[in-house]
Amino acid sequence: MTYDPTNYELYNRLLTSQVKILEYVAPSREYHDYDEQTNALYELYRSMADWLKDLWHIMMKDSTDYKHISKCLSLCLDHANDAEGIIHPVVFYDAGCSLRIDSLDEKKRKRIIYDRCALIPEHLCWMYRELMVIAQSRHQPGEFYDIEWDTINLGLEQETKKLLRPREQLEECRVGATFPAAHYRDAHWDTAMIEGALAIYAEDDESEEDEDEEDENDIDKESQ
């Protein structure tokens, strides 16, 4: 059977079983079970990290199913939230998830795309940012709106968009300028992705203008 990183049901079963192990080793969130809880949490995180890495590579392909990938990312958040509610808070915040993504381009030297230890929601914000930028870079605004709406429902929209490099820097990048990539982790972006990020800023500008017009119309109605 060929491995399919987008197999939602497979990963749902895997992550659910690992969360049940957490429930077993931390029946009442007691701190004295620190080591057992930590080990079980690391197993859950390892599965999530492997999955996120594979999903990122799928995202970069032209045949991306954006909605399905967003559904997979949402599943990771659901199980991370489950874990937080099960284990002792000290264990949860001590144990970060290490995620490293390398390029797979055989024509170029392998390079690190993303390498960070953080809580799952922080990794997911970066993944969602990538997904949003890819959708815009391929001129698929409908897909972008769906992804954006998913981040709103998950409470990740603001943190996701904070991972977009400032517009002024992006405009300089489009003409060849380079900036440190440590915070934004976008050194792998090509021209199309830079344009995709700028398109997100443009969409936000339009949304703000629409809101301003609605506010003005409401004021006019009240004054009549």
Secondary structure, DSSP 8 states (H G I E B T S, - for coil): ----TT-HHHHHHHHHHHHHHHHHH-TT--GGGHHHHHHHHHHHHHHHHHHHHHHHHHHTSTT--HHHHHHHHHHHHHHHHHHHHHS-HHHHHH--EEEEEE---TTS---EEEEEEE-HHHHHHHHHHHHHHHHHHTT-HHHHHHHHHHHHHHT-HHHHHTTS--HHHHHHHTTT-----TTT--TT--HHHHHHHHHHHHHHHHHHHHHHHHHHHHHHHHH-
